[in-house]
């Protein structure tokens, strides 16, 4: 069964945020961290994985991504800090 990930990246604690969705979080994070695709995360150096959710349905994941993108910044920060109060780069947890 495929899994889909809604994720939030940050440039630093309380910095610029980016929300995305993917079916391969490891690959997508590698692309973000190595600036392999031009766009927002490359332009603003948004490379730290500070939050992610796992979904079993692509439509549910896309809906959630759109929902989070519409949120106020404070709501996104609260979501991040609920599970990751120190804004640790969770990518390190994925690779070990």
CNS distance restraints for C-alpha pairs under 8 A (distance, minus, plus):
assign (resid   1 and name CA) (resid  56 and name CA) 7.55 0.50 0.50
assign (resid   2 and name CA) (resid  23 and name CA) 7.25 0.50 0.50
assign (resid   2 and name CA) (resid  56 and name CA) 6.52 0.50 0.50
assign (resid   3 and name CA) (resid  23 and name CA) 5.98 0.50 0.50
assign (resid   3 and name CA) (resid  24 and name CA) 7.95 0.50 0.50
assign (resid   3 and name CA) (resid  54 and name CA) 6.49 0.50 0.50
assign (resid   3 and name CA) (resid  55 and name CA) 5.76 0.50 0.50
assign (resid   3 and name CA) (resid  56 and name CA) 4.91 0.50 0.50
assign (resid   3 and name CA) (resid  57 and name CA) 7.24 0.50 0.50
assign (resid   3 and name CA) (resid  58 and name CA) 7.95 0.50 0.50
assign (resid   4 and name CA) (resid  21 and name CA) 7.10 0.50 0.50
assign (resid   4 and name CA) (resid  22 and name CA) 5.71 0.50 0.50
assign (resid   4 and name CA) (resid  23 and name CA) 4.36 0.50 0.50
assign (resid   4 and name CA) (resid  24 and name CA) 7.15 0.50 0.50
assign (resid   4 and name CA) (resid  54 and name CA) 5.72 0.50 0.50
assign (resid   4 and name CA) (resid  55 and name CA) 5.02 0.50 0.50
assign (resid   4 and name CA) (resid  56 and name CA) 6.08 0.50 0.50
assign (resid   4 and name CA) (resid  57 and name CA) 6.90 0.50 0.50
assign (resid   4 and name CA) (resid  58 and name CA) 6.12 0.50 0.50
assign (resid   4 and name CA) (resid  61 and name CA) 6.37 0.50 0.50
assign (resid   5 and name CA) (resid  21 and name CA) 5.46 0.50 0.50
assign (resid   5 and name CA) (resid  22 and name CA) 5.31 0.50 0.50
assign (resid   5 and name CA) (resid  23 and name CA) 6.03 0.50 0.50
assign (resid   5 and name CA) (resid  24 and name CA) 7.43 0.50 0.50
assign (resid   5 and name CA) (resid  25 and name CA) 6.49 0.50 0.50
assign (resid   5 and name CA) (resid  52 and name CA) 6.43 0.50 0.50
assign (resid   5 and name CA) (resid  53 and name CA) 5.52 0.50 0.50
assign (resid   5 and name CA) (resid  54 and name CA) 4.77 0.50 0.50
assign (resid   5 and name CA) (resid  55 and name CA) 6.12 0.50 0.50
assign (resid   5 and name CA) (resid  61 and name CA) 6.73 0.50 0.50
assign (resid   6 and name CA) (resid  19 and name CA) 7.27 0.50 0.50
assign (resid   6 and name CA) (resid  20 and name CA) 5.76 0.50 0.50
assign (resid   6 and name CA) (resid  21 and name CA) 4.43 0.50 0.50
assign (resid   6 and name CA) (resid  22 and name CA) 6.75 0.50 0.50
assign (resid   6 and name CA) (resid  52 and name CA) 5.48 0.50 0.50
assign (resid   6 and name CA) (resid  53 and name CA) 5.27 0.50 0.50
assign (resid   6 and name CA) (resid  54 and name CA) 6.72 0.50 0.50
assign (resid   6 and name CA) (resid  55 and name CA) 7.81 0.50 0.50
assign (resid   6 and name CA) (resid  61 and name CA) 6.16 0.50 0.50
assign (resid   6 and name CA) (resid  62 and name CA) 7.76 0.50 0.50
assign (resid   6 and name CA) (resid  64 and name CA) 7.22 0.50 0.50
assign (resid   6 and name CA) (resid  65 and name CA) 5.90 0.50 0.50
assign (resid   7 and name CA) (resid  19 and name CA) 5.65 0.50 0.50
assign (resid   7 and name CA) (resid  20 and name CA) 5.41 0.50 0.50
assign (resid   7 and name CA) (resid  21 and name CA) 6.20 0.50 0.50
assign (resid   7 and name CA) (resid  49 and name CA) 7.23 0.50 0.50
assign (resid   7 and name CA) (resid  50 and name CA) 7.79 0.50 0.50
assign (resid   7 and name CA) (resid  51 and name CA) 5.53 0.50 0.50
assign (resid   7 and name CA) (resid  52 and name CA) 4.09 0.50 0.50
assign (resid   7 and name CA) (resid  53 and name CA) 6.44 0.50 0.50
assign (resid   7 and name CA) (resid  65 and name CA) 7.95 0.50 0.50
assign (resid   8 and name CA) (resid  17 and name CA) 6.66 0.50 0.50
assign (resid   8 and name CA) (resid  18 and name CA) 5.50 0.50 0.50
assign (resid   8 and name CA) (resid  19 and name CA) 4.48 0.50 0.50
assign (resid   8 and name CA) (resid  20 and name CA) 6.53 0.50 0.50
assign (resid   8 and name CA) (resid  49 and name CA) 6.12 0.50 0.50
assign (resid   8 and name CA) (resid  50 and name CA) 5.92 0.50 0.50
assign (resid   8 and name CA) (resid  51 and name CA) 5.09 0.50 0.50
assign (resid   8 and name CA) (resid  52 and name CA) 6.28 0.50 0.50
assign (resid   9 and name CA) (resid  17 and name CA) 5.61 0.50 0.50
assign (resid   9 and name CA) (resid  18 and name CA) 5.06 0.50 0.50
assign (resid   9 and name CA) (resid  19 and name CA) 6.45 0.50 0.50
assign (resid   9 and name CA) (resid  46 and name CA) 5.92 0.50 0.50
assign (resid   9 and name CA) (resid  47 and name CA) 5.90 0.50 0.50
assign (resid   9 and name CA) (resid  48 and name CA) 5.10 0.50 0.50
assign (resid   9 and name CA) (resid  49 and name CA) 4.54 0.50 0.50
assign (resid   9 and name CA) (resid  50 and name CA) 5.62 0.50 0.50
assign (resid   9 and name CA) (resid  51 and name CA) 7.09 0.50 0.50
assign (resid  10 and name CA) (resid  14 and name CA) 7.65 0.50 0.50
assign (resid  10 and name CA) (resid  15 and name CA) 5.93 0.50 0.50
assign (resid  10 and name CA) (resid  16 and name CA) 5.50 0.50 0.50
assign (resid  10 and name CA) (resid  17 and name CA) 4.60 0.50 0.50
assign (resid  10 and name CA) (resid  18 and name CA) 6.46 0.50 0.50
assign (resid  10 and name CA) (resid  46 and name CA) 5.03 0.50 0.50
assign (resid  10 and name CA) (resid  47 and name CA) 6.16 0.50 0.50
assign (resid  10 and name CA) (resid  48 and name CA) 5.13 0.50 0.50
assign (resid  10 and name CA) (resid  49 and name CA) 6.62 0.50 0.50
assign (resid  10 and name CA) (resid  50 and name CA) 6.54 0.50 0.50
assign (resid  11 and name CA) (resid  15 and name CA) 5.27 0.50 0.50
assign (resid  11 and name CA) (resid  16 and name CA) 5.31 0.50 0.50
assign (resid  11 and name CA) (resid  17 and name CA) 6.77 0.50 0.50
assign (resid  11 and name CA) (resid  44 and name CA) 7.24 0.50 0.50
assign (resid  11 and name CA) (resid  45 and name CA) 5.77 0.50 0.50
assign (resid  11 and name CA) (resid  46 and name CA) 4.06 0.50 0.50
assign (resid  11 and name CA) (resid  47 and name CA) 5.93 0.50 0.50
assign (resid  11 and name CA) (resid  48 and name CA) 6.21 0.50 0.50
assign (resid  12 and name CA) (resid  16 and name CA) 7.20 0.50 0.50
assign (resid  12 and name CA) (resid  46 and name CA) 7.77 0.50 0.50
assign (resid  12 and name CA) (resid  48 and name CA) 7.16 0.50 0.50
assign (resid  12 and name CA) (resid  87 and name CA) 7.86 0.50 0.50
assign (resid  13 and name CA) (resid  86 and name CA) 7.82 0.50 0.50
assign (resid  13 and name CA) (resid  87 and name CA) 5.88 0.50 0.50
assign (resid  14 and name CA) (resid  77 and name CA) 7.47 0.50 0.50
assign (resid  16 and name CA) (resid  44 and name CA) 7.38 0.50 0.50
assign (resid  16 and name CA) (resid  46 and name CA) 6.71 0.50 0.50
assign (resid  17 and name CA) (resid  46 and name CA) 6.86 0.50 0.50
assign (resid  18 and name CA) (resid  40 and name CA) 7.77 0.50 0.50
assign (resid  18 and name CA) (resid  41 and name CA) 6.92 0.50 0.50
assign (resid  18 and name CA) (resid  46 and name CA) 6.90 0.50 0.50
assign (resid  19 and name CA) (resid  65 and name CA) 6.75 0.50 0.50
assign (resid  19 and name CA) (resid  68 and name CA) 7.42 0.50 0.50
assign (resid  19 and name CA) (resid  69 and name CA) 6.45 0.50 0.50
assign (resid  20 and name CA) (resid  65 and name CA) 6.31 0.50 0.50
assign (resid  21 and name CA) (resid  61 and name CA) 6.89 0.50 0.50
assign (resid  21 and name CA) (resid  62 and name CA) 6.65 0.50 0.50
assign (resid  21 and name CA) (resid  65 and name CA) 6.39 0.50 0.50
assign (resid  22 and name CA) (resid  28 and name CA) 6.97 0.50 0.50
assign (resid  24 and name CA) (resid  28 and name CA) 6.17 0.50 0.50
assign (resid  25 and name CA) (resid  29 and name CA) 5.92 0.50 0.50
assign (resid  26 and name CA) (resid  30 and name CA) 6.21 0.50 0.50
assign (resid  26 and name CA) (resid  91 and name CA) 7.80 0.50 0.50
assign (resid  26 and name CA) (resid  94 and name CA) 7.10 0.50 0.50
assign (resid  26 and name CA) (resid  95 and name CA) 7.71 0.50 0.50
assign (resid  27 and name CA) (resid  31 and name CA) 6.30 0.50 0.50
assign (resid  28 and name CA) (resid  32 and name CA) 6.27 0.50 0.50
assign (resid  29 and name CA) (resid  33 and name CA) 5.98 0.50 0.50
assign (resid  29 and name CA) (resid  47 and name CA) 7.75 0.50 0.50
assign (resid  29 and name CA) (resid  49 and name CA) 7.66 0.50 0.50
assign (resid  29 and name CA) (resid  91 and name CA) 7.28 0.50 0.50
assign (resid  30 and name CA) (resid  34 and name CA) 6.06 0.50 0.50
assign (resid  31 and name CA) (resid  35 and name CA) 5.93 0.50 0.50
assign (resid  31 and name CA) (resid  36 and name CA) 4.95 0.50 0.50
assign (resid  31 and name CA) (resid  37 and name CA) 6.63 0.50 0.50
assign (resid  32 and name CA) (resid  36 and name CA) 6.52 0.50 0.50
assign (resid  32 and name CA) (resid  37 and name CA) 7.14 0.50 0.50
assign (resid  32 and name CA) (resid  41 and name CA) 6.59 0.50 0.50
assign (resid  32 and name CA) (resid  42 and name CA) 7.05 0.50 0.50
assign (resid  32 and name CA) (resid  46 and name CA) 7.76 0.50 0.50
assign (resid  32 and name CA) (resid  47 and name CA) 5.92 0.50 0.50
assign (resid  33 and name CA) (resid  47 and name CA) 5.27 0.50 0.50
assign (resid  33 and name CA) (resid  48 and name CA) 7.91 0.50 0.50
assign (resid  35 and name CA) (resid  41 and name CA) 7.75 0.50 0.50
assign (resid  35 and name CA) (resid  42 and name CA) 5.37 0.50 0.50
assign (resid  37 and name CA) (resid  42 and name CA) 7.20 0.50 0.50
assign (resid  38 and name CA) (resid  42 and name CA) 5.82 0.50 0.50
assign (resid  38 and name CA) (resid  43 and name CA) 7.39 0.50 0.50
assign (resid  39 and name CA) (resid  43 and name CA) 6.02 0.50 0.50
assign (resid  40 and name CA) (resid  44 and name CA) 6.03 0.50 0.50
assign (resid  40 and name CA) (resid  46 and name CA) 7.79 0.50 0.50
assign (resid  41 and name CA) (resid  45 and name CA) 5.45 0.50 0.50
assign (resid  41 and name CA) (resid  46 and name CA) 4.63 0.50 0.50
assign (resid  41 and name CA) (resid  47 and name CA) 6.75 0.50 0.50
assign (resid  42 and name CA) (resid  46 and name CA) 6.70 0.50 0.50
assign (resid  48 and name CA) (resid  88 and name CA) 7.94 0.50 0.50
assign (resid  48 and name CA) (resid  89 and name CA) 5.11 0.50 0.50
assign (resid  48 and name CA) (resid  90 and name CA) 7.48 0.50 0.50
assign (resid  48 and name CA) (resid  91 and name CA) 7.37 0.50 0.50
assign (resid  49 and name CA) (resid  88 and name CA) 7.85 0.50 0.50
assign (resid  49 and name CA) (resid  89 and name CA) 5.07 0.50 0.50
assign (resid  49 and name CA) (resid  90 and name CA) 5.29 0.50 0.50
assign (resid  49 and name CA) (resid  91 and name CA) 5.74 0.50 0.50
assign (resid  50 and name CA) (resid  80 and name CA) 6.49 0.50 0.50
assign (resid  50 and name CA) (resid  84 and name CA) 6.83 0.50 0.50
assign (resid  50 and name CA) (resid  87 and name CA) 5.65 0.50 0.50
assign (resid  50 and name CA) (resid  88 and name CA) 6.23 0.50 0.50
assign (resid  50 and name CA) (resid  89 and name CA) 5.52 0.50 0.50
assign (resid  50 and name CA) (resid  90 and name CA) 5.83 0.50 0.50
assign (resid  51 and name CA) (resid  80 and name CA) 5.67 0.50 0.50
assign (resid  51 and name CA) (resid  83 and name CA) 7.80 0.50 0.50
assign (resid  51 and name CA) (resid  84 and name CA) 7.28 0.50 0.50
assign (resid  51 and name CA) (resid  90 and name CA) 7.29 0.50 0.50
assign (resid  54 and name CA) (resid  61 and name CA) 7.98 0.50 0.50
assign (resid  55 and name CA) (resid  60 and name CA) 6.95 0.50 0.50
assign (resid  55 and name CA) (resid  61 and name CA) 5.81 0.50 0.50
assign (resid  56 and name CA) (resid  60 and name CA) 7.86 0.50 0.50
assign (resid  56 and name CA) (resid  61 and name CA) 7.90 0.50 0.50
assign (resid  57 and name CA) (resid  61 and name CA) 6.32 0.50 0.50
assign (resid  58 and name CA) (resid  62 and name CA) 6.13 0.50 0.50
assign (resid  59 and name CA) (resid  63 and name CA) 6.08 0.50 0.50
assign (resid  60 and name CA) (resid  64 and name CA) 6.15 0.50 0.50
assign (resid  61 and name CA) (resid  65 and name CA) 6.16 0.50 0.50
assign (resid  62 and name CA) (resid  66 and name CA) 6.24 0.50 0.50
assign (resid  63 and name CA) (resid  67 and name CA) 6.13 0.50 0.50
assign (resid  64 and name CA) (resid  68 and name CA) 6.18 0.50 0.50
assign (resid  65 and name CA) (resid  69 and name CA) 6.15 0.50 0.50
assign (resid  66 and name CA) (resid  70 and name CA) 6.42 0.50 0.50
assign (resid  67 and name CA) (resid  71 and name CA) 6.67 0.50 0.50
assign (resid  68 and name CA) (resid  76 and name CA) 7.10 0.50 0.50
assign (resid  71 and name CA) (resid  75 and name CA) 6.20 0.50 0.50
assign (resid  71 and name CA) (resid  76 and name CA) 6.70 0.50 0.50
assign (resid  72 and name CA) (resid  76 and name CA) 6.71 0.50 0.50
assign (resid  73 and name CA) (resid  77 and name CA) 6.27 0.50 0.50
assign (resid  74 and name CA) (resid  78 and name CA) 6.15 0.50 0.50
assign (resid  75 and name CA) (resid  79 and name CA) 6.22 0.50 0.50
assign (resid  76 and name CA) (resid  80 and name CA) 6.26 0.50 0.50
assign (resid  77 and name CA) (resid  81 and name CA) 6.04 0.50 0.50
assign (resid  78 and name CA) (resid  82 and name CA) 5.93 0.50 0.50
assign (resid  79 and name CA) (resid  83 and name CA) 7.27 0.50 0.50
assign (resid  80 and name CA) (resid  84 and name CA) 5.62 0.50 0.50
assign (resid  80 and name CA) (resid  85 and name CA) 6.98 0.50 0.50
assign (resid  80 and name CA) (resid  87 and name CA) 7.45 0.50 0.50
assign (resid  81 and name CA) (resid  85 and name CA) 4.02 0.50 0.50
assign (resid  81 and name CA) (resid  86 and name CA) 7.23 0.50 0.50
assign (resid  81 and name CA) (resid  87 and name CA) 7.13 0.50 0.50
assign (resid  84 and name CA) (resid  88 and name CA) 6.56 0.50 0.50
assign (resid  90 and name CA) (resid  94 and name CA) 6.72 0.50 0.50
assign (resid  91 and name CA) (resid  95 and name CA) 6.55 0.50 0.50
assign (resid  92 and name CA) (resid  96 and name CA) 6.56 0.50 0.50
